[in-house]
Amino acid sequence: MTTEPQPPVVARWERVAIAVVTATFGLWLVAWALLVPVFEAPDETAHIDATVHVALGDAWAAPGDLRVTRAVLIAKQQQATQPSDEWATVTELLQTFPGPSTTVNQMTQHPPTAYLVGAAVFRAVHYGDLRWDHAFLALRLADVAMVTALPLLAWSAVRRVTRSPRAALVGGLAVFASPELASIGSSVSNDAPVLLLAGVTVWLATRMLTGDLRWRTAIGLAVALGALVWVKGTGLPAVPFVGVVVLFSGVGLLGWGARALRTVVVLAVAGAIGAWWWLHNLVAYGRVQPNGYTAMRPPKDFPPGEHPTLGHFLDVSWGTLTRTFWGSFGGRAQVTIGDLLTAVITLVALVVLLGWAFRRGPELRTLTCLAVFPALLIAIQNRTSAHSYLTTTEVAATQGRYYFPAIVCLIVLSAVAWRRLLSGGRFRGVAVAGLAVVLPAIGVYGFAVAAAWFWNAAVFPVTGRGLLRYSEVGPVPPVVLAVVVVLVGVGLVASVVQVVRAGARQPELVPASTGA
């Protein structure tokens, strides 16, 4: 049997509701793109510079050999010292300040794929004629366009697993809960295409695990995986994840040989699309992922009398990962929504997920397979961080955003866990409505923190002085940002109302074991 068995029926109101959530998220990302000053997102200077290099036709240098152009560094200097009406165009910067600086750009440790896309965007908007901040804003908005689909993908995946309209809508709203995700998704980086392609990969994997055994779904999964690993190394853990998914999809309907054949075909197609860069690395450098930071963070011994300790490693890792998963903004993650808040949110999320997601039930195989992706990301990230600690004395590579490729997996697992936790009782509807309010509220709070930090000297609420500063060096007039924020607010209120009404519109079609 290779046809999809009885897919969940999605009513028209559900489609309208998730369309509103998705459009609202797109506007949310636009608001973040307009709020955070250019160069103030993590590694944004390096990502912008890599795109400039590719747009200029420069060769993709060996890892650690690329240098940031002087023009990009001068743009940062203008941002700090001049009002925006005095800033130069990209062409003026390149002509007046040609050539590279001595600053290392580590981004050539990645494939050039994302930067080829960015260079195409540059050329489409005639970037040389634009003031540099407007040219770089065009790159941000291109990334926004890629990341906007995340709520739709999360909604569809949750809907497939739970068959619950209300849980699926809350799953779509869950994407708002991490202001860090919005900040990264609206900045210039190679994470934006990773978020899109990883989301599509997980969505198709969920379809296969829930009964869509058509070959076109399997090939679509292979293409999405191949494109994902063609962009960035954080997509590589998706390879064994997809292998597990395909191998265990259709157990009881397809024999072992048929599932093994599908697995080989899917991984072969994905490899034909995306493996070339990593094979090139093995041939040229003797390793899959060269380290672009070697020139900046060389090996170093611990001082006499000091040695690595597990306690220090865990303390730094926990604090940094939780902050930078939920909300720690700025080029050096210098502003945070609060260590206590992020620790509490993380603990609550982990307790609920680990305590209720993997209980015995008809979805256990699906949920276990979906858990493989985040588990691999956690294991690989901590191994990399531990290696850095042991060889350089620094606990590095501790960024919560490295887990974002598996965000749809985490939302599906959490959706099932919360539904089981809230399995009965008269207050279930109130609790679900509360989740629908709290999840985007965390994101809104993060936006307010970022606004106060970047534009109002870390004072809240925003004052006339902050608005004046934004009008002087912001990319658009303050009223434009205000209108976008108001539209986001309207969309969020409408979405929460739909969640509240969802339970009354139709019964939830889920097995009794899930606690419906």
C-alpha positions as CSV (number, residue, x, y, z in Angstrom):
1,M,0.0,0.0,0.0
2,T,1.6,3.3,-1.1
3,T,-1.3,5.7,-1.0
4,E,-2.0,8.2,1.9
5,P,-4.6,6.7,4.2
6,Q,-7.4,9.2,5.2
7,P,-5.6,12.5,5.5
8,P,-7.1,14.9,8.1
9,V,-9.9,17.0,6.7
10,V,-9.0,20.7,7.0
11,A,-11.9,23.1,7.2
12,R,-12.0,26.4,5.3
13,W,-11.8,28.4,8.6
14,E,-8.6,26.5,9.5
15,R,-7.0,27.5,6.3
16,V,-8.0,31.1,6.8
17,A,-6.7,31.0,10.4
18,I,-3.3,29.6,9.5
19,A,-3.0,32.1,6.6
20,V,-3.5,34.9,9.1
21,V,-0.9,33.4,11.5
22,T,1.6,33.0,8.6
23,A,1.1,36.5,7.2
24,T,1.4,37.9,10.8
25,F,4.6,36.1,11.2
26,G,5.9,37.5,8.0
27,L,5.1,41.0,9.2
28,W,6.7,40.1,12.5
29,L,9.9,39.3,10.8
30,V,9.7,42.5,8.8
31,A,9.4,44.4,12.1
32,W,12.5,42.7,13.4
33,A,14.4,43.5,10.2
34,L,13.5,47.2,10.6
35,L,14.2,47.2,14.3
36,V,17.6,45.7,14.7
37,P,20.4,47.9,13.3
38,V,22.3,46.5,10.4
39,F,25.5,44.7,11.5
40,E,23.9,44.1,15.0
41,A,22.7,40.5,14.4
42,P,25.1,37.7,15.1
43,D,27.8,37.4,12.5
44,E,25.9,39.7,10.2
45,T,29.0,41.7,9.2
46,A,30.6,38.5,7.9
47,H,27.4,37.3,6.1
48,I,27.0,40.7,4.4
49,D,30.6,40.8,3.4
50,A,30.6,37.3,2.0
51,T,27.6,38.3,-0.1
52,V,29.4,41.4,-1.3
53,H,32.5,39.3,-2.3
54,V,30.3,36.9,-4.3
55,A,28.4,39.8,-6.0
56,L,31.7,41.3,-7.0
57,G,32.7,38.0,-8.6
58,D,35.5,37.2,-6.1
59,A,36.5,33.5,-5.7
60,W,35.3,31.6,-2.7
61,A,38.4,31.5,-0.6
62,A,39.7,28.6,1.6
63,P,38.3,28.5,5.2
64,G,39.9,31.3,7.2
65,D,41.5,33.0,4.3
66,L,38.7,35.5,3.3
67,R,39.1,39.0,4.6
68,V,36.3,41.5,5.2
69,T,36.2,44.3,2.6
70,R,37.2,47.8,3.7
71,A,33.9,49.1,2.3
72,V,31.8,47.0,4.7
73,L,33.9,48.1,7.7
74,I,33.6,51.8,6.6
75,A,29.8,51.3,6.4
76,K,29.9,50.2,10.1
77,Q,31.9,53.3,10.9
78,Q,29.5,55.5,9.1
79,Q,26.6,53.9,11.1
80,A,28.3,54.8,14.3
81,T,29.4,58.3,13.5
82,Q,27.0,59.9,10.9
83,P,23.3,60.4,10.4
84,S,21.8,58.2,7.8
85,D,21.3,61.0,5.2
86,E,25.1,61.2,5.0
87,W,25.7,57.5,4.4
88,A,27.3,56.5,1.1
89,T,26.0,54.2,-1.6
90,V,27.5,50.7,-2.0
91,T,29.4,51.8,-5.2
92,E,30.8,54.9,-3.5
93,L,32.1,52.8,-0.6
94,L,33.7,50.2,-3.0
95,Q,35.3,52.9,-5.1
96,T,36.5,55.1,-2.2
97,F,37.6,52.2,0.0
98,P,38.6,49.3,-2.3
99,G,40.2,46.0,-1.3
100,P,40.2,43.8,1.8
101,S,41.0,44.7,5.4
102,T,42.9,42.4,7.8
103,T,39.8,41.2,9.5
104,V,39.1,37.5,9.0
105,N,35.7,36.5,7.5
106,Q,35.1,32.9,8.6
107,M,32.1,32.3,6.4
108,T,34.1,30.4,3.7
109,Q,33.9,27.4,6.1
110,H,30.4,27.1,4.6
111,P,29.2,26.4,1.0
112,P,28.7,29.6,-1.0
113,T,25.1,28.6,-1.8
114,A,23.3,31.2,0.5
115,Y,25.6,33.9,-0.7
116,L,25.0,33.1,-4.4
117,V,21.3,33.7,-3.6
118,G,22.2,37.0,-1.8
119,A,24.3,38.1,-4.7
120,A,21.3,37.5,-7.0
121,V,19.1,39.7,-4.8
122,F,21.8,42.4,-4.8
123,R,21.8,42.4,-8.6
124,A,18.0,42.4,-8.8
125,V,17.8,45.6,-6.7
126,H,20.8,47.3,-8.4
127,Y,22.6,47.4,-5.0
128,G,25.5,49.6,-6.2
129,D,23.0,52.5,-6.6
130,L,21.5,52.1,-3.2
131,R,22.6,53.6,0.1
132,W,24.4,50.8,1.8
133,D,21.8,50.2,4.6
134,H,19.0,50.0,2.0
135,A,21.0,47.5,0.0
136,F,21.7,45.4,3.1
137,L,18.0,45.7,4.1
138,A,17.1,44.1,0.8
139,L,19.1,41.0,1.9
140,R,17.2,41.0,5.2
141,L,13.9,41.1,3.5
142,A,14.9,38.3,1.1
143,D,15.6,36.2,4.2
144,V,12.3,37.2,5.7
145,A,10.6,35.9,2.6
146,M,12.3,32.5,3.1
147,V,11.5,32.2,6.8
148,T,7.9,33.3,6.7
149,A,6.6,29.8,5.9
150,L,7.6,28.4,9.3
151,P,4.2,28.7,11.0
152,L,2.5,27.0,8.1
153,L,5.0,24.1,8.2
154,A,4.6,23.8,11.9
155,W,0.8,23.9,11.7
156,S,0.7,21.3,9.0
157,A,3.1,18.9,10.8
158,V,1.2,19.2,14.1
159,R,-2.1,18.8,12.3
160,R,-0.9,15.5,10.7
161,V,0.3,14.1,14.0
162,T,-2.5,15.2,16.4
163,R,-5.4,15.7,13.9
164,S,-6.4,18.6,16.2
165,P,-7.3,22.0,14.6
166,R,-6.7,23.8,17.9
167,A,-3.3,22.1,18.6
168,A,-2.2,22.9,15.1
169,L,-3.0,26.6,15.4
170,V,-1.2,26.8,18.7
171,G,1.7,25.0,17.0
172,G,1.7,27.8,14.4
173,L,1.7,30.4,17.1
174,A,4.6,28.7,18.9
175,V,7.0,30.0,16.3
176,F,6.5,33.5,17.8
177,A,7.7,32.3,21.2
178,S,11.4,32.6,20.4
179,P,12.3,36.3,19.7
180,E,15.8,34.9,18.9
181,L,14.3,32.9,16.1
182,A,12.7,36.1,14.7
183,S,15.9,38.1,15.1
184,I,18.0,35.4,13.3
185,G,15.3,34.8,10.6
186,S,15.1,38.5,9.7
187,S,18.9,39.2,9.6
188,V,21.4,38.6,6.8
189,S,22.7,35.1,7.4
190,N,22.8,31.6,5.9
191,D,20.4,30.4,8.6
192,A,17.3,31.7,6.7
193,P,17.5,29.1,3.9
194,V,18.4,26.5,6.4
195,L,15.3,27.3,8.5
196,L,13.1,27.0,5.4
197,L,14.6,23.9,3.9
198,A,14.8,22.1,7.3
199,G,11.2,23.0,8.0
200,V,10.2,21.5,4.6
201,T,12.3,18.5,5.3
202,V,10.6,17.9,8.7
203,W,7.2,18.6,7.3
204,L,7.7,15.9,4.5
205,A,9.2,13.6,7.1
206,T,6.1,14.0,9.2
207,R,3.9,13.2,6.3
208,M,5.7,10.0,5.6
209,L,5.6,9.0,9.2
210,T,1.9,9.5,9.3
211,G,1.1,7.4,6.3
212,D,1.9,9.4,3.1
213,L,4.0,6.7,1.5
214,R,3.8,8.0,-2.1
215,W,7.1,8.0,-4.0
216,R,6.6,11.7,-4.9
217,T,6.6,12.5,-1.2
218,A,9.8,10.5,-0.7
219,I,11.5,12.2,-3.6
220,G,10.4,15.6,-2.4
221,L,11.9,14.8,0.9
222,A,15.2,13.8,-0.8
223,V,15.3,17.1,-2.8
224,A,14.6,19.2,0.3
225,L,17.3,17.3,2.2
226,G,19.8,17.7,-0.6
227,A,19.1,21.4,-0.8
228,L,19.5,21.7,2.9
229,V,22.9,20.2,3.1
230,W,24.0,22.3,0.1
231,V,23.5,25.4,2.2
232,K,25.2,24.8,5.6
233,G,26.7,22.1,7.8
234,T,23.9,22.4,10.4
235,G,21.8,20.6,7.9
236,L,24.1,17.5,7.9
237,P,22.4,15.9,11.0
238,A,19.2,15.8,8.9
239,V,20.8,13.1,6.8
240,P,20.7,10.3,9.4
241,F,17.4,11.7,10.6
242,V,15.8,11.3,7.2
243,G,17.3,7.9,6.9
244,V,15.6,6.8,10.1
245,V,12.3,8.4,9.0
246,V,12.2,6.7,5.6
247,L,13.3,3.4,7.0
248,F,10.5,3.4,9.7
249,S,7.7,4.9,7.6
250,G,5.2,2.3,6.6
251,V,6.1,-0.3,9.2
252,G,3.3,-2.9,8.9
253,L,2.3,-1.7,5.4
254,L,5.6,-2.1,3.6
255,G,8.2,-4.9,4.0
256,W,11.7,-4.4,5.2
257,G,13.2,-4.7,1.8
258,A,10.8,-2.0,0.3
259,R,11.6,0.4,3.1
260,A,15.3,-0.2,2.8
261,L,15.1,0.5,-0.9
262,R,13.3,3.7,-0.3
263,T,15.9,4.8,2.2
264,V,18.7,4.1,-0.2
265,V,17.0,6.0,-3.1
266,V,16.1,9.0,-0.9
267,L,19.6,9.3,0.5
268,A,21.2,8.8,-2.9
269,V,19.1,11.5,-4.5
270,A,19.9,13.9,-1.6
271,G,23.6,13.1,-1.9
272,A,23.6,13.7,-5.6
273,I,22.2,17.2,-4.9
274,G,24.1,18.3,-1.8
275,A,27.1,16.1,-1.1
276,W,29.4,17.7,-3.6
277,W,30.6,20.4,-1.3
278,W,31.4,18.1,1.6
279,L,33.2,15.7,-0.7
280,H,35.2,18.7,-1.9
281,N,36.2,19.5,1.7
282,L,37.4,16.0,2.3
283,V,39.6,16.0,-0.8
284,A,40.9,19.6,-0.3
285,Y,41.2,19.8,3.5
286,G,40.9,16.3,4.8
287,R,37.7,16.9,6.9
288,V,34.0,17.4,6.2
289,Q,33.7,20.8,8.0
290,P,36.9,22.9,8.1
291,N,37.2,25.5,10.9
292,G,37.0,29.1,9.7
293,Y,37.8,30.3,13.2
294,T,41.3,28.8,13.3
295,A,43.0,32.1,12.6
296,M,40.9,33.9,15.3
297,R,40.9,31.1,17.9
298,P,44.1,29.0,17.6
299,P,44.8,26.1,19.9
300,K,45.9,27.1,23.4
301,D,46.9,25.3,26.6
302,F,45.4,25.9,30.0
303,P,47.5,28.1,32.3
304,P,49.7,26.2,34.8
305,G,47.5,24.9,37.7
306,E,44.3,25.2,35.7
307,H,42.4,22.4,33.9
308,P,39.1,21.8,32.2
309,T,36.2,21.0,34.5
310,L,32.8,19.5,33.7
311,G,31.1,22.0,36.0
312,H,32.4,25.0,34.2
313,F,31.6,23.5,30.8
314,L,28.0,22.8,31.8
315,D,27.5,26.2,33.5
316,V,28.6,28.1,30.4
317,S,26.8,25.8,28.0
318,W,23.5,25.9,29.8
319,G,23.5,29.6,30.3
320,T,24.5,30.5,26.8
321,L,22.4,28.0,25.0
322,T,19.2,28.9,26.9
323,R,19.7,32.6,26.4
324,T,20.6,32.4,22.7
325,F,17.7,30.0,22.0
326,W,15.0,32.2,23.4
327,G,16.4,35.8,23.2
328,S,19.8,37.2,23.3
329,F,20.3,39.9,20.7
330,G,23.1,41.9,19.3
331,G,26.3,41.0,17.4
332,R,27.8,39.7,20.6
333,A,24.5,38.5,22.2
334,Q,24.9,41.4,24.6
335,V,21.3,42.0,25.4
336,T,18.9,39.3,26.8
337,I,15.3,38.9,27.8
338,G,16.7,37.7,31.2
339,D,18.7,34.7,32.4
340,L,16.0,33.7,34.9
341,L,13.2,33.9,32.4
342,T,15.0,31.9,29.7
343,A,16.1,29.3,32.3
344,V,12.5,28.9,33.6
345,I,11.0,28.7,30.0
346,T,13.6,26.1,29.1
347,L,13.0,24.0,32.2
348,V,9.2,24.1,31.7
349,A,9.5,23.1,28.1
350,L,11.9,20.3,28.8
351,V,9.9,18.8,31.7
352,V,6.7,18.8,29.7
353,L,8.4,17.5,26.5
354,L,10.4,14.7,28.2
355,G,7.6,13.9,30.6
356,W,4.7,13.5,28.3
357,A,5.8,13.3,24.6
358,F,7.2,9.8,24.6
359,R,4.5,7.9,26.5
360,R,3.2,4.8,25.0
361,G,0.6,5.4,22.2
362,P,0.0,5.1,18.5
363,E,2.2,8.1,17.8
364,L,5.3,6.8,19.7
365,R,7.1,5.7,16.6
366,T,6.5,9.0,14.8
367,L,7.6,11.0,17.8
368,T,10.7,9.0,18.4
369,C,11.8,9.4,14.8
370,L,11.1,13.2,15.0
371,A,13.2,13.4,18.2
372,V,16.2,12.0,16.3
373,F,16.9,15.4,14.6
374,P,17.1,17.6,17.7
375,A,18.9,14.9,19.6
376,L,21.6,14.8,16.9
377,L,21.9,18.6,16.8
378,I,22.4,18.6,20.6
379,A,24.9,15.8,20.6
380,I,27.0,17.3,17.7
381,Q,26.9,20.9,19.1
382,N,28.0,19.8,22.6
383,R,30.8,17.6,21.1
384,T,32.0,20.6,19.1
385,S,31.8,22.9,22.1
386,A,33.7,20.4,24.3
387,H,36.4,20.0,21.7
388,S,36.8,23.8,21.6
389,Y,37.0,23.9,25.4
390,L,39.7,21.2,25.6
391,T,41.8,22.7,22.8
392,T,41.4,26.5,23.2
393,T,40.3,26.8,26.8
394,E,37.1,28.6,25.6
395,V,33.6,27.0,25.7
396,A,32.7,28.1,22.2
397,A,30.1,27.1,19.6
398,T,27.4,27.4,22.3
399,Q,24.6,29.1,20.3
400,G,20.9,28.1,20.8
401,R,20.2,29.1,17.2
402,Y,22.1,26.0,16.1
403,Y,19.0,24.0,17.2
404,F,16.6,26.1,15.1
405,P,16.8,23.7,12.1
406,A,14.8,21.2,14.2
407,I,12.3,23.8,15.4
408,V,9.4,22.1,13.7
409,C,10.3,18.8,15.3
410,L,10.4,20.5,18.7
411,I,7.0,22.1,18.1
412,V,5.3,18.8,17.1
413,L,6.8,17.0,20.1
414,S,5.7,19.8,22.4
415,A,2.2,19.9,21.0
416,V,1.7,16.2,21.7
417,A,3.2,16.6,25.2
418,W,1.0,19.6,26.2
419,R,-2.1,17.9,24.9
420,R,-1.4,14.8,27.0
421,L,-0.6,17.0,30.0
422,L,-3.9,18.9,29.6
423,S,-5.8,15.7,28.9
424,G,-9.0,16.5,30.6
425,G,-10.8,18.6,33.1
426,R,-13.0,21.7,32.7
427,F,-10.0,24.1,32.5
428,R,-8.4,22.6,29.4
429,G,-9.9,25.2,27.1
430,V,-8.7,28.0,29.4
431,A,-5.2,26.4,29.6
432,V,-4.9,26.1,25.8
433,A,-6.1,29.7,25.4
434,G,-3.5,30.7,27.9
435,L,-0.7,29.0,25.9
436,A,-1.9,30.8,22.8
437,V,-1.5,34.1,24.6
438,V,1.8,33.3,26.4
439,L,3.7,31.9,23.4
440,P,3.6,35.1,21.3
441,A,3.7,37.2,24.4
442,I,7.3,36.0,25.0
443,G,8.2,37.1,21.5
444,V,6.5,40.5,22.0
445,Y,8.5,41.0,25.3
446,G,11.7,40.2,23.4
447,F,10.8,42.8,20.8
448,A,10.3,45.4,23.4
449,V,13.6,44.6,25.1
450,A,15.4,44.9,21.8
451,A,13.7,48.1,20.9
452,A,14.7,49.7,24.3
453,W,18.3,48.4,24.0
454,F,19.1,49.5,20.5
455,W,17.2,52.8,20.3
456,N,16.4,54.0,23.8
457,A,19.5,53.5,25.9
458,A,18.0,50.3,27.4
459,V,15.2,52.4,28.9
460,F,11.6,51.2,28.5
461,P,9.1,52.3,27.2
462,V,10.5,54.0,24.1
463,T,10.7,57.8,24.5
464,G,10.8,60.7,22.1
465,R,14.6,60.6,22.3
466,G,14.5,57.0,21.1
467,L,12.2,57.8,18.2
468,L,14.5,60.7,17.3
469,R,17.5,58.4,17.2
470,Y,15.6,55.9,15.0
471,S,14.6,58.7,12.6
472,E,18.2,59.7,12.3
473,V,19.8,56.3,11.6
474,G,16.9,53.8,11.1
475,P,16.3,52.3,7.7
476,V,12.7,53.8,7.4
477,P,10.7,56.5,9.1
478,P,9.5,55.4,12.6
479,V,5.8,55.5,11.5
480,V,6.5,52.7,9.0
481,L,7.8,50.4,11.8
482,A,4.9,51.5,14.0
483,V,2.3,50.5,11.3
484,V,4.0,47.1,10.9
485,V,3.9,46.5,14.6
486,V,0.2,47.5,14.8
487,L,-0.6,45.0,12.0
488,V,1.3,42.3,13.9
489,G,-0.8,43.0,17.0
490,V,-4.0,42.8,15.1
491,G,-3.0,39.5,13.5
492,L,-2.0,38.0,16.9
493,V,-5.2,39.0,18.5
494,A,-7.2,37.5,15.7
495,S,-5.2,34.3,15.8
496,V,-5.7,33.9,19.6
497,V,-9.5,34.4,19.1
498,Q,-9.4,31.6,16.5
499,V,-7.7,29.3,18.9
500,V,-10.4,30.0,21.6
501,R,-13.1,29.4,19.0
502,A,-11.5,26.3,17.6
503,G,-12.6,23.9,20.3
504,A,-16.2,24.9,19.8
505,R,-16.2,24.7,16.0
506,Q,-15.6,20.9,15.7
507,P,-14.5,18.0,17.8
508,E,-10.8,17.1,17.8
509,L,-10.2,14.0,15.8
510,V,-7.5,12.2,17.8
511,P,-7.0,8.8,19.4
512,A,-8.1,8.6,23.0
513,S,-4.6,7.7,24.1
514,T,-3.4,11.2,23.3
515,G,-5.6,12.7,25.9
516,A,-8.2,14.5,23.8
